[in-house]
Amino acid sequence: MPDIVSKSDLIKCKKDLLDDLELASISEEYSAFTEENFINTVTELLSDAGIYEDIEIKQYRHDRRGIKLDGFNWNPLERILSIFVIKFSNTEELVTINQSQIEKLGKQASKFIENIHSESFLDSLAATDTAREIIEAISGYLEETLKFRVVVITDHLMSDRVKLNKLKIADIDDKESFFEIWDLERICNLRSSDSEGESFSVNFKEICGGLKALPADLDEKNVKSFLCVMPAETLRVLYDQYGQRLLESNVRTFLQFRTKVNSGMRETLFTNPENFFAYNNGLTVTATGLKTERRSGVLLITDLDNMQIVNGGQTTSAIYFTPLEKTTQKGIDFSEVDLSKVFVQMKLTVIDDLEKAEEIKENVARYANTQNTIQTADLVSNHPLHRKLEKLSRDTFVPPGEKGVQSKWFYERARGQYDTKLRALKSAGAKRKFLLENPKNQKFSKTDMAKYENTWRMRPYEVKKGAQKNLGLLGEKLVKEWESSPNNFEVAFYRDLIAKAILFKSSDRAIQYESEWYKLSSGYKAETVTYTLALLRHILNEKGLEIDLKRIYDAQKISDSLKKQIINLAKQVRDLFLDEGFRKGTANISEFAKKLNAWNEFRKLNFSLNDLSDQDTISQEQAKSRLKADKLTNEISGDMSSVEVVEGIDHETWKEIYDFLKNDYKKDSWEMRTLLKFTIKAGGIASTKKFDDYPVVFKLLEEAKNKGYIIEKG
């Protein structure tokens, strides 16, 4: 989709944005404060696009010291600590932000880091002050930080007079610092984009004069192929400028791109730079467009649109970080490496068909010869599982709950699907119908799904490793489960997933807005929510119990008793996270939460559950019975003719089947109680038949037939 450039487009986009902020407040998705909703909405957008992961929203103001801070983010791939600061007008009018205003925001944000080392500032902070939480969270990253990024998020339009390369910001903590501006136009373009991330173009002409390329087309459909030689210095500059935006999301997740790069590559770069080309597998790169020119008969690539390194993350890591190493090994000072002698082979695939770009890109990654194997599970966007969830979400109405209106949960297999569908509707009536049927607070993404599911699987430490990493770790398991039994991922699985989503979202909101202890001292909500729910299920399982997901799904909410229990347990969990003794030497709470050891420490302790109602749980025996029924539901949901078979049998026949089987089951058994519903004459006393009942009676029908019962009616 082309960028938004017209004034009318921007006015409409801003109005839509403000409407979304109001909707978030009404739907209780965020807070009642529009400014807070603004930063939450935009950072969620940036996270969904893979531009940032795990942004911590922490708003702090100190007018006397000139400090303003709205959040932060640590990026281990780039070793950059990002500081977020907002400027919000909350008006439908288009207003501009100029250079001096941006620089003032940068100064306000950077002053927070500077004051970390000020004893007078630290002494002035109360024990519960938000600033102490922020300092504790980021202190562990400061030594490792290479650069600081000040991210300005605003609903203003950046003035035409602002020159990004001329924006001035002093080094923070004696380290290189720079701006990133997300103004209204850039936010709107990202909101309207149908792709997974923000579009960008790499100018090789500016960086290195152009990249030499050899066409390797073999009449390939939808793609152009090239073989290139990438100078290591050019690759270093590329990563310095574009960072993780160059690395396809699955690759940066699964290669576990770290600052401690492969020692073999490091040594080769220093001792045998001329042979690096021969020893290294090189890069596999995709792009969606290019510009070329010829000089002295040589083909040069001057521009690449949306360049993505789909294989070669470790190579990129080694080349970028080795010259920055401060330590020596085996007498080698890696900071003295000479990259001018290093070259890397690069296979480039330019994808012409944008509609198939994601699919082709994933296939390129899957089949490339890589130094680090990328499993099928890593490449999940087009996996049948996600297509199945997408279809189920479009077809499945959930119970009306308290609202009294049937609606759906909207699964975004690809980012932006929801907004794309909404924009495609022309009339206001059609849009209202869509929003009523698909409320915005019932939209969820692949990474959301992974967060809900892995929390339920009692793996909170994986949830805290980041959205993409968690998706991948879960994806490995789900792909294997899918290959083993795809029928397990039908209607019953989807209903349980929605119940898990309700459980997670309701808990998140309850902790933030309904718990007195969190209002007094906020922080580490993300860690607290996933650990609390995982721990709750663990405790119940130890008692032979299970959370009643069906009750949650039917009500489309969690009960008051369950909410109360979650809030009380969450306080104990958060208090333990804040306890340095419990963390046993791990200073940073967020890093501690990523460790399996953290989960093991929680599981060792005894917690009481005094607030739960008996109705909130079921026995594990009941859960197993439901699982059996769910499997039948899943099987039938793939073949609706089975439902038709059940519907095609009259109540008199069901009476006969009931009498035929009654000696094989207890009268009050779950199976016979279910079958009894179908013996009621249509139009008589109303039965309480549900879709869940059909697989049960279908199984009983088959059982009766196997035992000799012959259907003569219906």
ZAMARGU-4260 file (C-alpha; in steps of 0.2 Angstrom, whole numbers, plus 5000, padded with zeros to 4 digits):
<rodrens>
0) 5000/5000/5000 | 5007/5017/4996 | 5012/5029/5009 | 5000/5042/5016 | 5004/5059/5009
5) 4989/5069/5007 | 4982/5081/5021 | 4965/5073/5020 | 4972/5055/5023 | 4982/5061/5038
10) 4966/5070/5045 | 4956/5054/5043 | 4970/5043/5050 | 4972/5054/5066 | 4953/5054/5069
15) 4953/5035/5067 | 4968/5034/5079 | 4959/5045/5092 | 4943/5034/5090 | 4953/5019/5093
20) 4960/5026/5109 | 4943/5030/5115 | 4937/5013/5110 | 4951/5005/5120 | 4946/5015/5135
25) 4927/5010/5133 | 4932/4992/5130 | 4943/4992/5145 | 4957/4986/5135 | 4968/5000/5141
30) 4966/5014/5154 | 4954/5029/5155 | 4968/5041/5151 | 4970/5045/5133 | 4988/5049/5134
35) 4992/5032/5142 | 4981/5023/5128 | 4991/5032/5115 | 5008/5026/5120 | 5001/5008/5123
40) 4992/5008/5106 | 5008/5014/5097 | 5020/5003/5106 | 5009/4988/5103 | 5009/4993/5084
45) 5028/4994/5084 | 5029/4977/5093 | 5017/4968/5081 | 5027/4975/5067 | 5043/4967/5074
50) 5052/4984/5076 | 5053/4983/5094 | 5050/4968/5106 | 5046/4969/5125 | 5044/4988/5127
55) 5042/4992/5145 | 5029/5006/5147 | 5035/5016/5163 | 5030/5034/5163 | 5040/5046/5174
60) 5040/5065/5176 | 5052/5076/5186 | 5048/5094/5181 | 5061/5102/5192 | 5075/5091/5185
65) 5068/5092/5167 | 5065/5073/5166 | 5052/5065/5155 | 5052/5046/5151 | 5038/5035/5145
70) 5046/5018/5143 | 5062/5009/5138 | 5067/4994/5128 | 5083/4983/5128 | 5088/4976/5111
75) 5102/4962/5114 | 5103/4960/5095 | 5110/4978/5093 | 5115/4981/5111 | 5105/4997/5110
80) 5095/5004/5125 | 5080/5013/5118 | 5072/5027/5129 | 5054/5031/5124 | 5046/5048/5126
85) 5029/5055/5120 | 5022/5071/5114 | 5003/5070/5113 | 4991/5083/5107 | 4974/5074/5109
90) 4966/5084/5096 | 4959/5080/5078 | 4969/5095/5071 | 4985/5093/5062 | 4999/5101/5073
95) 5018/5100/5069 | 5033/5097/5080 | 5049/5106/5076 | 5067/5103/5078 | 5069/5112/5095
100) 5054/5103/5102 | 5061/5086/5097 | 5078/5090/5104 | 5070/5096/5120 | 5061/5079/5122
105) 5078/5070/5119 | 5086/5080/5132 | 5072/5077/5145 | 5073/5058/5141 | 5092/5057/5142
110) 5093/5066/5158 | 5085/5051/5167 | 5100/5041/5162 | 5112/5054/5168 | 5103/5055/5185
115) 5105/5037/5188 | 5123/5041/5194 | 5117/5056/5205 | 5116/5052/5223 | 5105/5067/5227
120) 5092/5061/5214 | 5092/5043/5221 | 5090/5050/5239 | 5075/5060/5233 | 5066/5045/5227
125) 5053/5036/5238 | 5054/5017/5240 | 5039/5015/5229 | 5044/5028/5216 | 5042/5022/5198
130) 5060/5029/5194 | 5067/5016/5206 | 5058/5002/5196 | 5065/5009/5180 | 5083/5011/5187
135) 5083/4993/5193 | 5077/4987/5177 | 5089/4995/5166 | 5105/4996/5177 | 5110/4978/5172
140) 5110/4984/5153 | 5121/5000/5155 | 5138/4992/5154 | 5134/4981/5139 | 5125/4995/5130
145) 5134/5001/5114 | 5122/5015/5110 | 5107/5024/5116 | 5092/5027/5105 | 5079/5041/5110
150) 5062/5036/5102 | 5050/5051/5101 | 5032/5045/5098 | 5020/5059/5094 | 5003/5062/5086
155) 5011/5078/5079 | 5017/5080/5061 | 5036/5082/5059 | 5039/5099/5052 | 5046/5100/5034
160) 5061/5110/5041 | 5067/5096/5053 | 5082/5088/5046 | 5084/5071/5054 | 5103/5070/5051
165) 5104/5087/5059 | 5095/5083/5075 | 5107/5086/5090 | 5108/5075/5105 | 5122/5074/5117
170) 5131/5057/5120 | 5121/5048/5135 | 5132/5040/5148 | 5147/5044/5136 | 5140/5033/5123
175) 5134/5037/5105 | 5116/5042/5105 | 5103/5046/5091 | 5085/5049/5088 | 5071/5039/5080
180) 5055/5049/5077 | 5038/5041/5075 | 5027/5056/5070 | 5009/5055/5064 | 5013/5051/5046
185) 5025/5037/5050 | 5012/5030/5063 | 4998/5031/5050 | 5009/5023/5036 | 5013/5008/5048
190) 4995/5006/5053 | 4989/5006/5035 | 5003/4994/5029 | 4998/4976/5024 | 5015/4970/5027
195) 5023/4962/5043 | 5034/4977/5045 | 5038/4995/5040 | 5044/4997/5022 | 5062/5004/5020
200) 5075/5005/5006 | 5094/5002/5007 | 5104/5014/4997 | 5120/5005/4992 | 5126/5019/4981
205) 5127/5030/4996 | 5135/5017/5007 | 5148/5009/4995 | 5145/5016/4978 | 5135/5001/4973
210) 5135/4982/4976 | 5143/4972/4962 | 5130/4958/4956 | 5130/4944/4944 | 5112/4939/4937
215) 5108/4921/4940 | 5090/4920/4933 | 5085/4903/4926 | 5068/4909/4920 | 5062/4908/4938
220) 5044/4913/4941 | 5040/4928/4952 | 5058/4931/4957 | 5075/4937/4951 | 5091/4930/4957
225) 5108/4937/4959 | 5125/4932/4966 | 5135/4946/4975 | 5151/4949/4985 | 5147/4959/5000
230) 5161/4969/5008 | 5162/4966/5027 | 5163/4984/5030 | 5147/4987/5020 | 5138/4974/5030
235) 5144/4982/5046 | 5138/4999/5040 | 5121/4991/5035 | 5118/4984/5052 | 5124/4999/5061
240) 5111/5009/5051 | 5096/4997/5050 | 5100/4985/5065 | 5087/4971/5067 | 5076/4977/5053
245) 5088/4968/5041 | 5085/4951/5050 | 5070/4942/5045 | 5060/4939/5062 | 5061/4920/5062
250) 5080/4921/5059 | 5083/4933/5073 | 5073/4923/5084 | 5080/4906/5081 | 5098/4910/5078
255) 5099/4917/5095 | 5109/4931/5089 | 5120/4936/5103 | 5134/4948/5108 | 5145/4933/5111
260) 5147/4928/5093 | 5154/4912/5086 | 5172/4911/5092 | 5178/4902/5076 | 5171/4916/5065
265) 5180/4929/5076 | 5196/4921/5075 | 5195/4919/5056 | 5191/4937/5054 | 5207/4942/5064
270) 5219/4928/5058 | 5213/4924/5041 | 5202/4938/5035 | 5207/4934/5016 | 5200/4917/5019
275) 5183/4922/5027 | 5174/4921/5010 | 5180/4903/5007 | 5176/4897/5025 | 5159/4905/5027
280) 5143/4900/5020 | 5138/4918/5017 | 5121/4927/5017 | 5104/4922/5010 | 5095/4939/5006
285) 5078/4943/5000 | 5071/4960/4994 | 5054/4966/4986 | 5062/4978/4973 | 5079/4984/4967
290) 5087/4998/4956 | 5103/4994/4946 | 5115/5003/4934 | 5130/4998/4924 | 5147/5005/4925
295) 5161/5000/4914 | 5151/4984/4910 | 5148/4979/4928 | 5131/4978/4935 | 5129/4987/4951
300) 5114/4986/4963 | 5111/5004/4969 | 5095/5001/4980 | 5086/4987/4988 | 5068/4988/4995
305) 5064/4979/5011 | 5081/4969/5012 | 5080/4954/5023 | 5094/4943/5029 | 5084/4926/5030
310) 5100/4916/5033 | 5117/4923/5039 | 5113/4931/5056 | 5128/4923/5065 | 5139/4930/5051
315) 5131/4947/5052 | 5134/4946/5071 | 5152/4941/5070 | 5156/4955/5057 | 5147/4969/5067
320) 5152/4965/5085 | 5170/4958/5083 | 5178/4975/5081 | 5168/4981/5096 | 5175/4968/5108
325) 5184/4975/5123 | 5192/4959/5128 | 5206/4949/5122 | 5207/4930/5119 | 5222/4919/5115
330) 5232/4935/5114 | 5221/4942/5101 | 5214/4960/5102 | 5198/4958/5092 | 5196/4977/5091
335) 5210/4978/5079 | 5202/4966/5066 | 5204/4973/5048 | 5187/4971/5039 | 5194/4979/5023
340) 5201/4962/5019 | 5185/4952/5022 | 5171/4948/5010 | 5155/4938/5011 | 5146/4929/4997
345) 5128/4934/4996 | 5113/4925/4986 | 5100/4938/4983 | 5082/4934/4978 | 5071/4949/4973
350) 5052/4944/4974 | 5042/4953/4961 | 5025/4946/4966 | 5021/4955/4982 | 5006/4945/4986
355) 5017/4929/4987 | 5032/4938/4995 | 5030/4931/5013 | 5027/4913/5006 | 5042/4914/4994
360) 5053/4922/5007 | 5049/4908/5020 | 5053/4895/5006 | 5070/4903/5002 | 5074/4902/5021
365) 5068/4885/5023 | 5078/4877/5008 | 5094/4888/5009 | 5110/4880/5015 | 5113/4887/5032
370) 5125/4887/5046 | 5111/4886/5058 | 5097/4874/5053 | 5080/4883/5053 | 5066/4871/5057
375) 5050/4870/5049 | 5042/4876/5065 | 5052/4892/5064 | 5043/4897/5048 | 5025/4898/5055
380) 5016/4912/5046 | 5009/4901/5032 | 5008/4885/5042 | 4991/4876/5040 | 4989/4878/5059
385) 4988/4896/5058 | 4977/4895/5042 | 4965/4884/5052 | 4964/4896/5067 | 4961/4910/5055
390) 4946/4901/5047 | 4939/4896/5064 | 4940/4914/5070 | 4930/4920/5055 | 4917/4906/5057
395) 4915/4904/5075 | 4902/4915/5085 | 4906/4914/5104 | 4892/4915/5117 | 4885/4932/5120
400) 4891/4933/5138 | 4886/4949/5148 | 4885/4960/5132 | 4870/4950/5126 | 4877/4951/5108
405) 4885/4936/5099 | 4902/4941/5092 | 4919/4933/5086 | 4937/4933/5091 | 4947/4939/5076
410) 4964/4930/5074 | 4977/4940/5064 | 4987/4927/5055 | 4996/4941/5047 | 4998/4959/5054
415) 4985/4971/5049 | 4972/4959/5043 | 4959/4967/5054 | 4962/4985/5049 | 4963/4979/5030
420) 4946/4971/5032 | 4938/4986/5040 | 4946/4998/5028 | 4938/4988/5013 | 4921/4991/5019
425) 4914/5007/5011 | 4898/5011/5021 | 4897/5016/5039 | 4883/5003/5042 | 4895/4989/5036
430) 4909/4995/5047 | 4897/4996/5062 | 4891/4978/5059 | 4910/4972/5057 | 4915/4981/5073
435) 4900/4974/5082 | 4903/4956/5076 | 4922/4958/5078 | 4926/4970/5093 | 4943/4977/5093
440) 4947/4970/5110 | 4944/4953/5104 | 4957/4954/5091 | 4973/4943/5094 | 4989/4939/5084
445) 5001/4924/5082 | 5012/4931/5096 | 4996/4934/5107 | 4991/4916/5104 | 5008/4909/5109
450) 5008/4920/5125 | 4991/4913/5130 | 4995/4895/5125 | 5013/4894/5133 | 5006/4902/5149
455) 4993/4888/5150 | 5007/4875/5147 | 5016/4882/5162 | 5031/4888/5153 | 5031/4907/5158
460) 5050/4908/5157 | 5048/4905/5138 | 5034/4918/5137 | 5046/4931/5144 | 5059/4927/5131
465) 5050/4939/5119 | 5036/4938/5108 | 5044/4931/5093 | 5055/4919/5102 | 5040/4912/5112
470) 5031/4910/5096 | 5045/4900/5089 | 5047/4889/5104 | 5029/4885/5105 | 5029/4883/5086
475) 5041/4869/5087 | 5029/4859/5099 | 5013/4864/5089 | 5020/4859/5072 | 5024/4841/5079
480) 5007/4840/5087 | 4999/4845/5071 | 5009/4833/5061 | 5004/4819/5073 | 4985/4823/5074
485) 4979/4838/5064 | 4961/4834/5070 | 4966/4840/5088 | 4966/4858/5081 | 4948/4860/5077
490) 4933/4868/5086 | 4937/4862/5103 | 4955/4868/5103 | 4949/4885/5097 | 4936/4887/5111
495) 4949/4882/5124 | 4961/4895/5116 | 4948/4909/5117 | 4945/4904/5135 | 4964/4905/5138
500) 4964/4922/5130 | 4950/4928/5141 | 4959/4922/5156 | 4975/4930/5152 | 4968/4947/5146
505) 4956/4948/5161 | 4970/4944/5173 | 4981/4957/5165 | 4968/4970/5167 | 4962/4965/5185
510) 4980/4966/5191 | 4983/4984/5184 | 4966/4992/5188 | 4958/4982/5202 | 4972/4977/5214
515) 4976/4990/5227 | 4994/4984/5229 | 4998/4987/5211 | 4991/5004/5212 | 5002/5008/5226
520) 5018/5000/5218 | 5017/4996/5199 | 5029/4987/5189 | 5034/4970/5181 | 5016/4966/5177
525) 5020/4956/5161 | 5031/4944/5172 | 5018/4944/5186 | 5003/4939/5174 | 5011/4924/5165
530) 5019/4917/5181 | 5004/4919/5191 | 4993/4910/5179 | 5006/4896/5176 | 5008/4895/5195
535) 4989/4894/5198 | 4987/4880/5186 | 5002/4871/5193 | 4995/4872/5211 | 4978/4866/5205
540) 4986/4851/5195 | 4995/4846/5211 | 4978/4845/5219 | 4971/4835/5205 | 4961/4850/5199
545) 4960/4860/5183 | 4954/4877/5179 | 4936/4876/5171 | 4940/4883/5153 | 4922/4879/5148
550) 4915/4890/5161 | 4926/4904/5156 | 4921/4902/5137 | 4902/4900/5140 | 4902/4916/5151
555) 4915/4925/5141 | 4923/4931/5157 | 4932/4925/5172 | 4921/4924/5189 | 4923/4936/5203
560) 4931/4922/5214 | 4944/4917/5201 | 4948/4936/5198 | 4950/4938/5217 | 4961/4923/5218
565) 4972/4929/5204 | 4974/4946/5211 | 4980/4939/5228 | 4991/4926/5221 | 4999/4939/5209
570) 5004/4950/5224 | 5014/4935/5231 | 5022/4932/5214 | 5027/4950/5212 | 5033/4952/5229
575) 5045/4937/5226 | 5051/4944/5210 | 5056/4960/5220 | 5065/4950/5233 | 5084/4950/5229
580) 5086/4934/5240 | 5073/4924/5230 | 5082/4929/5213 | 5098/4923/5221 | 5110/4935/5213
585) 5101/4940/5197 | 5100/4958/5198 | 5088/4961/5183 | 5070/4955/5186 | 5066/4953/5168
590) 5081/4943/5164 | 5078/4932/5179 | 5060/4928/5173 | 5067/4921/5157 | 5076/4907/5166
595) 5069/4890/5169 | 5077/4891/5186 | 5065/4905/5190 | 5050/4894/5187 | 5058/4880/5197
600) 5060/4891/5212 | 5042/4896/5211 | 5036/4878/5210 | 5046/4874/5226 | 5035/4885/5237
605) 5018/4882/5245 | 5004/4894/5241 | 4986/4893/5247 | 4971/4895/5236 | 4957/4902/5248
610) 4947/4912/5236 | 4942/4900/5223 | 4925/4894/5221 | 4922/4875/5218 | 4913/4881/5202
615) 4930/4888/5195 | 4938/4871/5194 | 4934/4853/5188 | 4943/4837/5193 | 4957/4831/5181
620) 4945/4816/5178 | 4932/4827/5172 | 4945/4836/5161 | 4950/4820/5154 | 4932/4815/5149
625) 4930/4832/5141 | 4946/4829/5132 | 4939/4813/5125 | 4923/4823/5120 | 4934/4837/5112
630) 4943/4824/5101 | 4926/4818/5094 | 4920/4836/5092 | 4936/4840/5082 | 4933/4825/5071
635) 4915/4829/5068 | 4919/4847/5065 | 4929/4842/5050 | 4914/4832/5044 | 4898/4840/5047
640) 4889/4826/5039 | 4891/4817/5056 | 4881/4831/5064 | 4868/4829/5051 | 4867/4810/5055
645) 4863/4814/5073 | 4850/4827/5068 | 4842/4815/5056 | 4837/4803/5070 | 4820/4806/5079
650) 4818/4807/5097 | 4809/4790/5098 | 4824/4781/5091 | 4835/4790/5103 | 4824/4783/5117
655) 4827/4766/5110 | 4846/4769/5110 | 4845/4775/5128 | 4836/4759/5133 | 4848/4748/5123
660) 4863/4756/5132 | 4857/4760/5149 | 4864/4744/5157 | 4881/4748/5151 | 4882/4765/5159
665) 4877/4772/5176 | 4860/4782/5175 | 4868/4798/5181 | 4884/4796/5170 | 4889/4810/5159
670) 4886/4800/5143 | 4868/4795/5148 | 4863/4812/5154 | 4869/4819/5137 | 4859/4806/5127
675) 4844/4810/5137 | 4843/4827/5129 | 4840/4819/5112 | 4825/4809/5118 | 4815/4825/5121
680) 4802/4828/5107 | 4805/4843/5096 | 4793/4856/5101 | 4790/4849/5118 | 4800/4852/5133
685) 4815/4862/5128 | 4831/4853/5129 | 4848/4861/5132 | 4857/4853/5118 | 4874/4860/5114
690) 4886/4857/5100 | 4897/4848/5112 | 4884/4835/5115 | 4884/4829/5096 | 4901/4820/5097
695) 4895/4811/5113 | 4879/4805/5106 | 4887/4801/5089 | 4899/4790/5099 | 4885/4781/5108
700) 4876/4778/5091 | 4891/4770/5084 | 4893/4760/5100 | 4875/4754/5099 | 4877/4749/5081
705) 4893/4739/5085 | 4883/4730/5099 | 4869/4725/5087 | 4857/4739/5087 | 4848/4742/5070
710) 4841/4759/5066 | 4824/4757/5058 | 4818/4774/5060 | 4824/4792/5055
</rodrens>
